[in-house]
Amino acid sequence: MKPKQNKYAKSPSAQGQQKSSTRRGNYGKEIRAASSAGFKQATSYIDELKNDVAAFFEINNTGQWSTMDVVENFDADDRKLKLMIQGLIGELHDEGRLTRLPDGRFQFNQNQNTILGKVEHVNTKFAFIVPQNVTRDRDNDIWIPAEDLGGAIDGDLVRVIAFSDSRQRGTRQMAKRIVGRVVSIAERGKPEIVGTLERHGNQVFVTPDSRRIYHDILIPADKLGGASENEKVLVRLTKYPESDDRDGYFEGEVTSILGLAGDNDTEMHAILAEFGLPVEFPAEVEKESEEIPVEIDEAEFARRRDFRTTTTFTIDPVDAKDFDDALSVKYLDNGTYEIGIHIADVTHYVTPGTELEEEAYKRATSVYLVDRVVPMLPEKLSNGVCSLRPNEDKLTFSAVFEMNDEGKISKEWFGRTAIHSDRRFSYEEAQDILNAGEGDFVKELTLLNGLAHKLRDERFRNGAINFETPEVRFKLDENGVPLAVIPKVRQDTNKLIEEFMLLANKRVAEFVMRLSKGDEANTMVYRVHEGPDEDRLRVFSEFARRLGYKLNVDDTHLSRSMNKFMEQIEGKPEQGMLSQLAVRTMSKARYSTEDLGHFGLAFARYSHFTSPIRRYPDMMAHRLLQHYLDKGRSVDREALEARCKHASDREKVAAEAERASIKYKQVEFMSRMPKDMEFAGVIAGVTEFGFFVEIPENSCEGLVRMQDLTDDFYEYDKDNYRIIGRKSKKMYTFGDAVTVRVKEANLARRSIDFALISDNAKTAEAGWEGSNRDSDSRSGGGRSRRSDSPIDQSQRNAARGRKAANTSASATAGSRSKAVGSETKRTKGASPKGQNRRGGRGK
């Protein structure tokens, strides 16, 4: 049996068919060179050789190989090299990475060496596998060429081999990637897919809405479920392509008709279905909610601290329907103030073991699409019983602080309360009163605003980072058609509410910790945010420097420097893009029982307590706080951690659905613009296939494709985030101002293509030479030679080599071998890595 054609087992070529004696002497020199370079260099050489041997077994994972097979594969004619390889095979066996068979041959131990991960199929040509059960680090995602996905699609849980020598490859331009191959599918992630029904001749297909599903789905005539052409449908997949059939097809059956494509309700329901989000509550959940009494028993008031006579009000968005937080103000005789932060007491109504509880846990969060809310709790609770509506008695869970004029806390109290809200403010109404200095509760609003400024200043002095990414809202007509896209403006009243919610969340977490008994810390649900990845931050810092901004990424100065950077970009055309890129350098906030602190807020301890109507972790925090107030001992951490992970996962899905609805409405809005209308934009991103342009006035983003730039042949300079014309040296880079018009607005794919009208492009520096040139890139002006992936040429060759495993040894395969050999000669290491080391004759 022949090893697969790859860089470890090459096809015969003119070079490969030479006598081995010709190469033996050269390889012996390589070994001697490595030995003379010293122990460290020799150790590095052996480590790399071990990775090469391991990778041979990983790539040829179904084969069974004797030590002499491997020696011959590597053309190891030198006695020392033979002994090295035999010894390394023994090491790999001792480590459990290889299995020894009864006849003395070895085989890759798939059970021990595979990694469980989820597929993110980001491109038709490649995907990433995100390892499960670890904190995500994108640098450790595993790159898989499409032909090695083994029939897996986006969202599937798979087992993958990560090739041992992946990190040995890489170039100056490309980050070194872990490369691998899917060996089995553990669990299908998307049994149902949303798409539009289309007819091609006598066959009917569904074109998926998801931009990460690249195959149409064939629907047999008897599986249409009454659906017609151009309707949005939900399809259950019944047949997947074979693992080795890249061009295979899917089959499915229509399970639900969502409506006519393009209709607002249809599209919003399609987005919910695409992300597996519910539209309605189960009947038993609705039944339980309807049985909850609206009236509050007087005995319940007696069990609580009563704030019903204290001045209390809510401040929320103008279109809010659920009010889960309120503020109260009381002036004390000693000159200080009693500030109450009152949160809807959801857990009084939703108790463990009920259908309501299970549904709340399952959903874990409310989802806010452009034109609707998919609540975590049924409407009777979210908009009625639990909502802190004005002029109604309500049950709450409160954090109450005695504060002075400087915002310093002298006393605090936590517990269950009752309130009666005197007024419901929108942010705009409250801001108008602050601006005018007169109106309802102007004295209380002015006090709270002053205290919020003090709290905010202290937070930034302690190292908090001011991340304010731009958000938009839409003005819709009665049919949901977008009439305008309006950037949201954050005013003092927004920040006022934010500061007091942050205060409550922080102090609740600290209070629970102080209630710990002995050495055992109380288990709590925390909102954690770990520090940024140093390498990613330095890359961003260098990028900002090229745009004229200074960002010091020293640990001791990071927050101060980041805030200064945010001030520098405020009001600039590139503000939105740079602030979003800055956020991406940071870790993602998540829920955990680990007390890791919150880097962005500069809090040593932080929880989520203030939004139990829309977030399940807040319900968990309420129950834990009451448990510890009742003198309970620390609860089981493991079970709680599983719930935290579930909540984090659901939060991510909700955020993706919300972004999809915003993107859809932006595309719909732009599709309604006059065809010849021009927009001033800013280049927001540069890729090998073009550059993205953002329209600052409405935050809509679209792509100017490289193939549409016909005045020159443009090349992608990844290091400097730009594309450059080969002849003219004309340069388009991040932050450049351009003028565009809409070329195509694709609602189905939620994407916009722009045509470039004018620009102020500069010329690249003298002496710049494209680093991506090859013989294939000389055809036709304006077309991009698209790279397959963010990895180097040797990795692409390795992927192609694996694909060639099913073909006969040919001149083509031979040329691939040469390409690999020439690439590896450029790799620095303890000794040169030539054809002998990397491949061999092929068995």
N, C-alpha and C positions, 0 to 999 in steps of 0.2 A: 504494500500500500504506500502510495506517495504522500509525503507531507503536502499540506496545502501550499499553493504558490503565494509566497509572501517574502518579506525581506529576510526571513530566517531559512527559507527553502526555495531557492531561486531555480528558474528553468535554465537548461543549458543555453549558453550563449557562446559567441566566438571566444570570449574570455574564459567562460566557465569550462570550455572543452579543452583548454590547454592542459598539459601534463601537470599533475599535482606537484611533481618535483620542482617545477618552475616556481611555484608559489611557496613551497615548503620553506625554502631558505629565507624568503622575505618575512614570513610569519615568525620564524625563529628570531629574526632581528627585532621584530616588534616585542616579543616576550622579553628579550634581553634588554631592550630599551626601557620597558616598564620596570624591570628589576633594578636597573641602575638608577632609576629616578627616585628610589627610596621607598621605605615601607608604606608611607601614607599614599603615595601614588599607586603602589602595587595593590594596596587594599581597595582603593577606588576602582582599579581595573577589575579586580576579582568580583567586587559588588556588581559592577556593570555586566560582567560576563554571566554572573548568576542570574541577573534579571533577564538577560538574553536567553539563557537556557530555560528559565521558567516560562518566558513568553513563547518559546517554541512549543512547549506542552500546552499552554493556554490556547494558542491559535489552532493547534492540531489536537483539540481536546477530546476527540472521539477515537483517536488512534492509540495503539499500544506500541511502545518503542523500547528497544534494548539500549544499553549505554553505547554500544557500537553504532547503532542507528544514529544517535544524536551526534556522536563524534564525527561520523561520516558526513552528516548533514552540515556540520560546521567546517568541513574540510580540514579537520584538526590532524595534520600529519606530524606536527611537532610533538614529541613524547611528553614534554611538560604540559602542553595544552590538553592532551588526551587525559592525563592524570587529573588536571584541574577540573575538566568537565565531568569526569566520573565522580570525583569528590563532591562537586556541587550538586549532582543528581542525588547523591546520598544525603546531603544536607536538606535538600528540598523534600526528600522522603521523610527524614526525621522530623521535619516541621509539619508534616501532614499535608503538604501541598501536592505531593504525588502519592499514588497507591502502587505498591509492588505486587505484581501478579504472580501466581504460582510458578510460571515458567521463567521468572526473573525479569520480565519486561516491566516497564513503568507506564502509568497512565495518569493523566491529570485528574486530581481529586475534586470533582465538581461540587460535591456536597459541602466541602469545607471552604472552597475558594470563591464561591459566587457571592455577589452582593445584591441585596434586595433593594430595589428602588423604583421610583415612578418615572414614567416616560414624559418628557416635555419635547414634543416634536416641533421644533421651532422653525424648521425649514424643510423643503422637499428633499433636500440632499442629506440632512443629518438631524440628529436629535441629541438631547442630553438626558442622562438618567440621574435623578436626584436621589441619593441614598436615603433610606428611611431610618427613623429612630435616632437621628443625630441632628444637632443644630446645623442648619444649612450654611455651607460656605461654597459659594459659586465656583471657586477655584478647584474644588474637589468633586464637582459634577463630572460625570463620565460622558465623554463624547463618543457617539455611535454613528457611523455612516449608515445611511438609509438601508443599504443592502444587508447590513448586519443586525437589523431590528428583529429579525425572526418572526415577522408577522405582527409585531406589537404596534399599537397605535397610541396616540396621545392619551394620557391618563391611565394607561395600563400599569399594573404592578408586575415587575419582571425580575428575573434573576440574571445577573450580568457578570461576565468575566472582565476584570480590569487588567489590561496587559501590564506586566511587571515593568517593562522598560519605557512606559509612556513618558515619564518625567525626564528621561535621557534625551528626548527629542524636543526641539523647539528652536526658534530663531530669535534674532534681536527684535523683530517686529511683533511676533506672535507669542502670547503667553503659553507656557508649556501646559499641555492638557493631558489628563488621564484619558486614555483611549481604551475602548472595550468592545464587547459583542454580547448581545442578548443570547442566552442559552435556553431560556424557557420563560413562559408567561405564567406568573403565579395567580394573577387575578385580573379579569377584564374590568377596566375602569369606567367605560362608557357603554353600557348595554343599550342605551337609548340616545339617539342623536337627533337634533333639530335641523331641519333643512327645508328647501323649497322643491316641490314636485315639478319635474320637467319631463317632457316627452321627446324622444329622439327616434324617429321612425316608428317601429312597432314596439320599442322598448321604453319603459318608464324608469327614470332615475330620480333620486333625491340628491340635490347638491347641498352638502352640509353648510350651515352657517359658520361653524367654527373654522377659523383660519388655520387651525392645526390638524384638521382632518383633510387629507389631500386626495381622497378617492370618492367618486360618486358612488351611491348605493343603489344597486339594481333592485327594483321592486317587482316581483312576479305579479301577473295580472290578477290572481286570486288573493293577493295580499294588500290590495290598495285601500281596503277599509272604507270605500266610498269617497276617497279623496280625488280631487280634480287638479288639472294642471294649474300651476302658479299659486297653489295653496301652501301655506306653512304647515308642516306636519311633524309629529314626533314618531321616529322610526326605531323599532327594536331590531338590532342586528341579529341575524340568524346564521350567517355564514361569514367567516373571515378568510382572508387569503392564506394559503399554506405558508409555512415559515420560510421556505426557500423561494417563494414566488412573489417577487417584488412588484410585478405588474398584474397580480391577481386582482380579484374584485370582491366587493362586499355584497351580500344580499340582506334584505331586511323586510319587515312588514310594518305597515302603518298602524300605530296603536292609538293615535289621537290626531284630530284635525284642529289646528289652532286658529285658522281663519285665512283670509286672503292676504298674500304677501303685500307689505306696504301699509296695511291698516295699522293705526297706532296701537290699539289693544292687542292685535295679533303679534306685533313686533315686541311689545313689552312682555307678553306671555311667552314668546319664543325665547327671549333672553332668560327669563326665569327657568324655563325648561332646559335650556342649554347648560345652565349651571346647577341643575338638579334642585332648584328652589321651589317650594310649594306655592300654590295660588290660593288655596282654601284650607281651612282647618277641618280635620276629621269631625264627623257628626258628634262623636262621644265627647270631644273636647269642647265643642260649642255648647253641648248639653250641660256639661259641668259648669261652664262659665255662666250660663243663664241661671243656674240655681244659686249662685252667690248672691246673698242679700245686699241690697243697696243701702238700707238703713243701718246705722251703727248703734249697737247696744250701749246704753249709758254705762253699764258695768265695764265696757271696754275703755271708755274714756277715763274711768276711775283708776284703771291700771296703768295709765300713762301720764307723763308730764304734759300739762295742758298749756299750749301756746295760743289758744283760740282768741284770746283778747290782746295778743301782741301784734303790732303792725307787721304784716306779712304780704309779700307779693311775688309774682313770678315774672321772669323776663325770658322770652323765647322768640324764635323766628316767627314772622308774621303769619306763615301758613302752617304753623305747628298745631297738632291736635292732641298730642299727649304731652302733659306737663309733669315731669317726674322730679323737678327740684324747685324749691322756693327759698327765699331769704327772709329772715325776720330781723328787726332792729329794735333794741330797747336801750334807752338812755339810763344809765345807773347813777345813783346819788354820788358815788365817789369820782365821777368824771370820766369813767370808762364806759364801754359799750358792750352789750351782750348781743352778739351776732349769731343767729341760728341758721344752720344750713340743713334744710328739711327735705328728705328724700322719700318718695312714695314707698309705703311699707307693703311691697308686693308679696313678700313671703308670709304675711299674715293671711293672704287669700290663696296663695298657691303653695300647697303643702306636699311634702314627699309622699310618693306612692299614688298620686292622683294622675289622671290623664293629662291634666293641665301641666303638671310638673314634667312629665315625660316629653310632651310636645315642646315645652320651653327649652328643655335640655337638647332635644333633637335639633331645633332651629338655632339655638344659642345666641341669636342676634336678630334684630329687625334689619330689613334690607330697604334702602332708600333709593328707588329708581327716580328718574327725572320727574315723572308725573304721578307717582304713587308710592305708598309705603306697604311693604309686606311685613306686618308686625310679628314680633315674637309671641305676643299674647293676643287672644281674641279681643275684638273691639270693645266689648263690654268692660274688660279690664283696662286695656291700654288707653282708651279714650273716655272711659266712664269711671268705674269704681276707683281705680288707682290714680287717675289723672288729677293733679292738684288744681282743679278748676276754681275760678273765683267764686266767693260767696257760698262755699260749701264746706262743711266739716269734713276733714280727711285724716286718715291715719298715716303717720309718717315715722321714719327712723331718722334720728337727728344727731348732728354734731354741733355742739353749742360752745362758743368761745367768748371769754371775756377779754377784750382787747383795748389798748390805749390808742392815742392818736397816731403813734408810730407803727401800728399794726403788730405790736408785741403782745403775745398771749400770756395772761396771768393765770387763767383757770380754763379748764375744758371739761365737758361732760358729753357722754354718748348714751343713747338709749331710745326707747320707743316713745313717741309723742303723738299729739293731735294738734292740728292747725286749722285755721280758717283764713284763706287767702283773701285779701282786701281788694286786689287789683291784678289784672292780667295785662302786662306790658309786652309789646313787641320791642325788639331791639331798637327799631327806628323811633318809636314813641318815647322810650326812655331816653334815647340820645337827644331828641328834640328838647325834652325837659331840662337835661343837663346843659345843653347849649344856651337855652333861653334863661335859665336860672329861676324858672317858675313853672308851676304845674303840680299835679298830684305827687305827693311824697317827695318833693324836691329836696327837702332837708335830708331824708334818709338816703336817697339816691346819690346825693353829693358826698355824704359821709362814706358810703360803700365804695364809691369811685376813688376817693382819696386813699382809703385803706388798700384797695386793689393795686393802686400805683405803688404803694409802699411794699406790698407783698411781691409784686413783680420785680421791683428794683432789687430787693433782697435775693430773689431767685437768681437773677443774672449776676449779682455779685458773687454768689456761691458757685457759679459755673454753668448755669443753664444756657442752652443754645436756642437762639431765636429762629426756629424754622417756621416760616409762614409761606407755604406754597399757595399759589393763586387757585381759587375755585370759581366756578361759574354757576349761574342759575339761568333758567329759560323762561321766557314769556311765551305761553302756549295759548292757542285759541281753544274753542270748545271741543274740537276734534283732536286735540293734542299736537297740532302742527306748530312747530317753533316759529314765532314771529321775531324773536330777538334773543341773542345770547349776551348775558350781562355779567361781567365779573363781580364777584361778591366783594364788598368792602367791609373790612373789619374795623369797627369803631370802638370807643371806650366801653360801651355797654357789653359788647361781645367779650372784651378782655376782662371786664368786671366779673361776669359770671364765670368765666374760665378760671380766674384766680381763686375764687372761693371754692369751686369744685376741686381744684388741685389741692387746696389746703385741706379740705375734708378727706380726700383720698389719702393724702400723706399722713395726716394725724391718726386716722383710723388704723393704718398699717403699723404705725409706731406704738399706738395704744395696745393693740393686740399682742405685740411683742413684749411690752412691759408687763402684761398679765401672765406671762409664762411662769411656770412653777419649777423651781430648782434649775437644773442644768438643761432641761428639755425645753427647747423653744417651741412655742405654739405654732402649729401648722396653720398657714394662711394662704389665701390666693393673692398673689402679687402680680402687678403689671410690671414686667421687667424689660429693660432695654440695655443691652450690653454695649460696651465701647466699640468704636469702629475698627475695621480691619486696617492695620497700619499701611500695608502695601497699596490697598485701594485708595486710601486717603492721600498718599503721596502722589499717586497717579493723577488724582483730581487736583491736587495742589499745583502740580506741574502744568496741567491743562489751564488752570486759572491764571497762572503766571504768564502763559503765552497770550492770554487775552488781556493782559495788563493789570491783573489783580493779584494782590499778595495774600497768601494764606499760610500762616505758620502752623505746621502740624505737630509741633513739639507737644508732648503730653501736658506739660505744665501751662501751656498757653493756648491750647486748642480752642476752648470755649470762647475766650476773649477774641482770638484771631478770627474764629468763625463768625462771631457776631459783628465784628468790624467788617468782615467780607460781605455779610448780608446788608450792612448799611451802605457799602460802596456800590452794590449792584441795584439798590432800591431805585425804582423809576427808570432804570435802563431797559432798552428793548430786550436784552438777554436775561433779565431778572428771573422770569418764570422758569426758563430752561436751566439756568445755573443753580437756582435754589432746589429744583427737583433733582439735579445731578448730585448736589451736596447731600440731600436726604438719602440718595441711593448708596452713598459711601458708608452710611451708618447701618448697624444691625437693625433688624425688624423687631419692633416691640411685640411681646407675646405674653401669655399667661403662664404662670408657673408657681409651684410651691417653694421653689428655690429663692432664697432671699438675696437676689443679685443686684438690687438697686436699679435706678433709672438714670442712664447716662445723660440723655437729652435734657431732662428736667433738673439734673444735679440733685436728685433725692436719693438718700441712702436706702430708703424703704418707701414703697409706693404700692397702693392697691387701687381697685376700681370699686367704688361704693355708691356713686351718685346717679347711676342710670339703670336701675333694675327693671324698668318697663321694657327697655330695649336690649339689655345685655345680660345673659345668664351668669357670667362671672360675678356681677354685682349682687345677684341673688345669693350666690355662694358666700360672698363676703358678709352679707347681712346675717346669714344663718350662723356663720362662724363667730362673728362679733357677739351675737346674742348668746351663743353657747359659752363663750369665755366670760361674758358678763354674769352668766349663771354659775360661774365657778367650775365649768367643765374642764376636763383634762384635754391635752392635745389630741387631735383626731388623726386617723390613719392618713399618712401622706401619700402612699402609692395610689389609692383609689382616687384621691383628689387630683393628683397629677394627671391621671388619664383624662379627667374631665377638663382640666386646663388645656391639654393638647387638643381635645375635641373643639373646645371653644375657639382656640387660635386658628384651627383649620377652617371652621365655619366663618370666622371673621374674614379670612382671606378670600373665601369664595364669594361672600357678600360684597366685598370691595371690588372684586373683579366684575361682578354683575353690575354694580353701580357705575363703574367706569365704562362698561359696554353700553349701558343706556345713555350715558352722556355722549359717548362717541357716536352712537346712532343718531341722536338728535343734532349733533354738530354736523354730521354728514348730510342729514335731511335739510338742515338750515342752509348749508352751502349749496345744495342741489337746487334750491329755489332762487338762487341769485341769478341776475341776468348773465347770459353766456359771455358777454364781453366786459363784465365788470372786473376791475383790477383791484388788487389788495396789496398793501404794504406789509411785508412779512420779514421774519428773521430766520436764518438757518438754525434749526434746533437740533440737528443731528446729521452726521455724515456716515454713509455706509458704502460698501463696495458696489451697490446698485443704484446709488443716487443720494440726494440729500433731502431731509425733511424740513419743511418750512412751517413756522407757526405764525398765525395772524394775531398779534398782541391784543387787538381790540375785542376779539371774541374767543381767543385761545383755541381756535380750530387749527388742526394740523394736517398737512398733506405732503405727498412725496413728489419731488421733481426727479424723474427717472433719468439715469445716466444715458439711456438709449435715445432720449429726446434732446440731448445736448449735441447737436449735429455740427457745431462749428469746429470741433477738434476731437481728438481721441483722448478721453480723460482716464487718468489712473488714480487709484485710491491710495492715499498716504495715511495709513492707519495711525502711525506714530503721532502725527500732527493734526488729526481730525480734519482732513481736507481732501479734496480731489483736485488734480492739476492737469491741465492740458499738455499733451506731450510736445506739441510744436509751439503753441503760443505761451506756455507756462502760466496761462490764466488760472486763477486759483479761487475755489469756493471753499470757505471754511466756516466753522461754528461761529455764530454771532453776526455773520454778514447780513446786511440789509439787502433785500431783493423785492421785486415787484412781480406778482404772479396773478394768474387767473385760473379758474377751475377748468380743468380738462375733462375730468370724469369724477363723478361722485357715485360710488358703488354702495348702495344701502345694504345689499345682502352681505357684503364683506366688511361693512362699516369702515370704508377707506376712501380717501380723496387723493386723486392725482392732480397735481398742478402743472401748468405750462409756465415756463419762465419768460417774463416779458422784458425785464431790465434788471440790472444789478450794478454794484459798484465794486466788482471783483478786482482784486489786486493781482500782481504778478509775483510768482514764486521767486525766491532768492536765486541769484546767479549760481550756476553749478549744480542745481538740484537735478538729480537723475531718478527716474522712476525705479522703484525697487521690485516691482512686480512684473517686469517684462519677461516675456518668453516668445517663442516663435508663433504661438497661436494668437498673440495680442496685436498683430500688425494688420489685421483686416478691418477696413472700414472705419471712418471717423465717427466719434460720438458713442461708440458702443463700449461697454465695460466688459473686460474679461473678469467675470465674477469668480472670486475664490470660493471654494466649496465650503469653507468653514474657517473659524478663528484658530486654525492650527497650522503647522508648517507643512512644507512640501513633502518631507519624509513621511509624515503621518498620512497624507493623502495617498502617497505611493503604497504605504503599507495597507491602507484600506483597499486600494485597487488590486493589490496583490492577493488579498484574501478573496476578492470577488472573482479573480481569475482562477480560483482553485478548481473550478469545474471545467476549465478549458484545457486543451492539450498544450504542452510546452511549445511555444512559438517564438517567432522573432519579436512579436509584440511584448510577450512576457519577458523576453531577454532584455528588451529596451527598458522595461520597468526596473529590472534588476540593476542595470547600469545607473538609472536615475537615483536609486536608493544608495548605491555605492558612492556616487559622487556627492550626495548629500551628507552621508555619514563622515566622509573625509573632512568635512568642514567642522565637525563636532569636536570640541576641545575635550581632552580627557587625559588619562594616565598614559595612553599610547594610541597611535593611529588605529582606526577601526576600518579595515579594508574589506574586500570581498570575502576573504577566507573567514574572518571573524563573523560577518553578518549573515553569511548564507551557506554556501556549499553547493554541491552538484545537484541536489535534488535526487530522491531515491527512485 
